[in-house]
Amino acid sequence: HKPPVDLWLMADSMRVFGVNEIAMRLLSLLLSTGAVLLTFLIGVVLFNDRVALLATGFHAVNGFLVALSSGRRVAD
């Protein structure tokens, strides 16, 4: 359910930070946080600050995306 590049990046993270759960999930956490920031930036460029904050809030608390990035839900 994950493309090979994601698995390779997880392996590199574990190589750098040690073999543990936090090291494995760190990359997903950073990328999902970056996606929330990107949602905000897109909202500001296309609309305004209010719409950007609203979209960012919806993105940040979306249950499926939180479960996906934490590894509790698969993408298949």
Helices and strands as residue ranges (DSSP letters): H 4-17, H 21-46, H 49-61, H 63-70
